[in-house]
Amino acid sequence: MAIGVTTTPEKSKPSGSFINDPQVRGIFYQVITVVILVAVVYWIADNTIENLKRANIASGYGFLKGRAGFDVGQSLIAYTSDSTYGRALVVGFVNTLLVAVTGIITATIIGFIVGIGRLSHNWLIAKLSLAYVEVFRNIPPLLVIFFWYSGVLAVLPQPRESAALPLNIFLNNRGIAFPKPVFGDGSQYVFYAFVIAVIASFFVARYARIKQEATGQRLPVLWIVLGLVVGLPLLVFLATGSPITFDVPVAGKFNLTGGSVIGPEFLSLFLALSFYTAAFIAEIVRAGIRGVSTGQTEAAHALGVRPGLTTRLVVVPQAMRIIIPPLTSQYLNLTKNSSLAIAIGYADLVAVGGTILNQTGQAVEIVSIWIIVYLSLSLSTSLLMNWFNARMALVER
């Protein structure tokens, strides 16, 4: 008996217009987009070159070798009015970096304290933390800067009536005067001892963490680290005959002499950005802690762990996975908000660059330097925080 096999004819692809192909359309639109972008960039570049020629302004970065001819209020590196424009920009960059680093550290500390305080069972602490967040979070950062500069630091006593603080520190409306270290022969050994102590502290902390994971025993890491970081340089300092001395500020009839001074411009910018950003960090910390299951806290209490240790060793480490990504954004905002320093005369990168722009007219070059520097700072911060976030991520056993 023959068995018949029936076959169905193969369906042919519908023939349509070539432009109806999704892949072809996608490539076409991408090419058009690239062409338009290139045309716009070319038009901007050509227009800029023509305007510079019309204004008799030479393009390029050769002007950075010219004499600056202006002073800078605060400089962490050697600088005079005879220095070059490039040196002045380096001074502004260092000042910007100083504000960003110190502000990030301070804002993080304050933010964590206030964020945990918002969750406190103490009614007064919780309400004070709430008031702090609501006040600073709803005020523009520029007004906070003016508040510290004109409302707090400007009303301090005159230099001849400076408020004397412990450790030969004086406070007045020109800033904070404090003893200036003078490094003599052999002081480099103290620095080497400090570096060795920091490296040793890292290995001690790593060993303590491994031992705790293996045995459950906790070492007094804090006291060991303090002993290394403080004790070892102190021993070397005494052994080398005290090579570091201090130039102490002395109150005169009209002014202070000696020591170092931190000006009110830096103080107001540093305090404003720290307190302002800390309000946002506090909310991030509160949200991160809320994101941790309450069962974790209850389990720790059931094991007899004290509330303070529960927060530090159980809740916060788990909350960090939630806290770190938005925390990175706040660090970037603080760094970029430091450009508001120009409003109170602090010599940051933008203020110094603005002075150079007014003297040379090299607007394109100065703006490009601003863009490159702030972009580099932001990307570096993001890379560091992404690495830290990866370290804090849960690792499956």
N, C-alpha and C positions, 0 to 999 in steps of 0.2 A: 504494500500500500504506500503510495507515494505521499510524502508529506510536503506540502507546499510552504515555502518561506516567502513571506511578503516583506518587502522593504519599503520604507517611507523615503521619499525624496528629500535630500538635504536642503534645509532652508537657506536661501541665499540672503546675504546681508542687504538690507534696504539701501538702495542707492539714493543718496540725498545730496544736498549742497555741501561743498567742502568746508564752508564756514560753520556748518552746524556741528562739526566734530568738536566735542568738549576739549580735547587735548590741544587741538589747533587753536581754538579760541583762547585757551589759557596762555599759550605761548605768545599769541598775537598781543593780548592785553599787557603782558609783562614787557614785551619789546616796546610797546607804545609808552608805558610808564617810564622805562629807563630813558628813552629818547627825550621825553618831556623834562625829566629831572636833569639830564645833562644839559639841555638847552637853558633851563633856568639857572643852573650853576654858571654856565658860560656867560649868560647875560649879566649876572651879578658881578662876576669877576671882571668882565670887560668894562662894565660901568664904573666899577671901583678904580680900575687902572686909569681910565680917562679922567675921572674926577681928581685923582692924585696928581696926574700930569698938569691939569688945569690949575691946581693950587700950588704947583711947584714943590710938591712934597715927594722926596725920594722914598721908594718902598724898600723894605728889607729890615734886617735887624742890626745893621751896623751902628745905629745910634746908641746901642747898649754900651758901647765902649767910650761914649762921651762923658764928660764931667757932669755930675748931678747938680751940684751947686745949691743944694738945700739940705737942711738937717732933718733928722728923724728923732722924734721924741723918745722912743724906747727901742733899743737894739741889743740883742743877745750876742751879736758878733761885732767885730771892729768895723766902725763906719764913721766917716767924716763927710763934710760937704765936698771935699775933693775926690771922693770915691766916684766910681762910674755908675751909670744908670742901671747896669746889670747888677752891681753890688747892692744898690738900693732895692731892687726887686727881690733879691735874695733875703734882705732884711725883712721886707714885707711878708715874704713867704714864711720865714721862720716865726714871725709874730703871729701869723694866721695859724700855723701849726701848733704854736704854744696855746693859743686860745682853744683850739679844737680839742687837743689832747686833754688839757686840764679840765675843760668844760665837760667832756664826755665822762671822765672819771668821776667828777663831782656830781653831775646829773644822775649817773647810774646809782651812786651811793644814796643820794637823797630820794631818788625815785623808788628804790627798793624799800627804804624805810617807810616812806609815805604809803606805798602800795600795800605793804603788810599791815601798816597802821590802819588802813581803811577796813581791814577785815578783823580788827581787834575787837574783843568782847568788852573792852573798856569804852564806855559811851563817849567820854571826853576825847580820848585819842582818836576814835573813829570819826567824830564830828570835826575835829581840828584838821584831820587829814582830808576830809571831804571839802572843807572850806578852802584849804590850800589849793587843791586840784581845781575847784571851780573858779577860783579867783585868777590864778595864773593861766589857766587854759583858755580863758575867755578875754584875755588882754593881748593886743598885738605886741610882738617882741620888741618893737622899736619903743613903745611906751614904757615897757619894763626897763629898757636901757636908760631912758631919760629919767625914770624914777630913781634908779640907783645913782645916776650921775649928778642930777640936780636936786633930788629930794633927800638923799642920804649922805653921799660923800661930800657934796658941796657945803653942807651945813656943819661939817666937823670943825674943830678948833683950828686956828691959825698955827703955822709951824712953831712959833715961839711959845705957844700954849698947848703943845702936842700932848696927847694923852699917853702916859707911860704905861706900857704893858710888860708882862714878865719877859725875861730873857733879852733885856735891852731892846725891845721893840717899841716904836713910837707910831702913833696914828694921828694924822691930821688931814686937812683938806687937800693936801698935795700927795696923799697916798700913805703907804706903809713903809717906814724905814726900819731896817733890820741889820744885824751884823753881817759884814761881808767876809767870806772866807778868803784868806791869803795863803796860797800854797807855796811851801818852801821845798828845799831839797829833801827827797825821800817821800814826798806826799804821794808819788805814783804807786808806791807799795801799798798804801792804804786803799787806793782805788783797785789795785789788783786783788787785794784781800776781799774787797766787797764783791767783785765779779766772781771770784771763787766761791764765796758764800752763797751767792744767788744760784750758781750752778749746782752746788751741793744741796741746796734747799729743794731744787727741782727733783733730784734723785731721791731725797728723803721722802718727799711727798708721794712720789711714784711707788717707792717701796712700801710705804704705809698703806697705800690704796690696795696694792697687791696682797699684802698680809691680811688686811681686813676682809677682802673678798675670799681668801683661802681659809682663814681661821675665825673671823668675826671679831678679832681683837683690834682695838683702836689705839694707835700711838698718839702721844701729845704733839702732834705735828706743829701746831701753832707755836708752842714754846721752843721746840727744837729749831724752827725756822728763825724765830726772833733771836735765839742764842747765836745762830750762825751769822745772820745778817748784821746784827748789832755787835755781838761779842767779838767775832774774828777781826773785823776792821778796827775795833777799839784796842784789842791786844797789839795789833801791828802798829797802830798809832802811838801807843805808849812805848813799844819796843824801839821804834825809830826816833824817839826823842821828841814827840809832839811836833811834827813838821808843819801842821796846819794851825794857823792863828786866825784871829778874827779882828777885823777893823770895825769897832763898835761905834754907832752913831752917837754923837754928843749934842745935847741941846744947848744952843748958844742964845745970845740975846735976841736975835731976830730970826734965826734959822737953825736947821740941823746940819752938822758937819760930819763927814765920814759915813761908813756903811753903804748899803745899797737901798734904793727906793723903788717901789712898785707904784707907778703912777695911777691916778684915779681913772684914767681912760681904760686901762687894762682891767682894773678891779671892777668897774661898772659893767663892762662888756662880759667879763667872766662870770660875775654873779648873776647878771640878767639872763644870759643864755643857759646857765646851769639851772637856775630856779624855774625858768620857763619850760625847758625841755624835761625837767624832772616831773612836772605835772603830767605830761603825756606818758612818760615811762611808768609812773605810778599806776595809771590805768591799765597799761599793758601787763604789769606785774600782777595786779589784782585779777585781771581776766585769766592770766596763766594759772594762778593758784586756784581760781574757781573751776578751771578745766580739769583739775586733778580729782579723781573720784574720792568722795568722802570716806569710802571704805578703806582707803589707804591710811587716813588719819585714825580712823577707829581701830584698825588693826595694830597700828603703832601704840596707841594708848592701851589697848588690851595686853600688849607685851610689856607694859610698864615704862615705855619711853616717855620722857618729859615733854611737855608741849613745845618748849623751845627747840629741843633736839629733833622733835617730829617735823617741825617746820623746816629746819636747816638741813636735815639728813634724808627726809622722806618726801616732803611736799615740793620744796623748791627745786631739787634736782629733776623731778618729773615735769614740773611746770616750765623749766627752761626750754624744753622742746617747743612749747607754745610761745614763749616770750621772745626768743632770739630773732625770728624773722621780722616781726614789726619793730623790735628794738633796733635793728640795723637801719631802718628808715629814719628813726629819730636821731641816730648818730649822724646820718647824712644831712638831715635838716639842720642840726646844730652847726655842722661844719660850714654849710652854705649860708646860714644866718649870720656867721661871723663877718660877712661882708657889710653888715650894718654898722660896723665900727667907724665907717667914714662919717657917721652922723655926730660922733663925739670926738673926732680927731685922733682916734687910735691908728697908729701907722701899720695897718694890715696890708695885704697884697693889693686890695682894691684902692685904698687911700693912696698908697705910694704910686701905684700905676696911674691913678688919676692925675697926680701931680706931674708925672713924667709926660703923660699925654698932653697936658696943657702947655708944657714947655717945648715939646718937640712936634706935636701934631701927628704923631704916628698912631692914629686911632686903630687902624686895622691890626697892627702888630701887637699893641697893648691888649686889645680885646682878645686876640688869639691866644696870648699868653695866659690871660685870665681863664679862658675856656680850657686850655690844656691842663693848667694846674688844678683847677677845681674838679675836672673830669678825672684826673689821675688820683686825687685824694679820695674821691667817691668810689672809684673802682677798687682802690687798695683797701678801703674800709670794707667794701662788700666782699672782696675775696677773703679777708681775714675773718669776717663774721660767718661766711659760708663754711670756712674750714672749722671754725669753732662749733657751728651748728652740726656739722658732720661728726665731730668728736662727741657731742652730747646726745646724738641719736641712739635709740635703743638698739642693742646688738643681740640678735637671737642666739640662744645657746644651741 
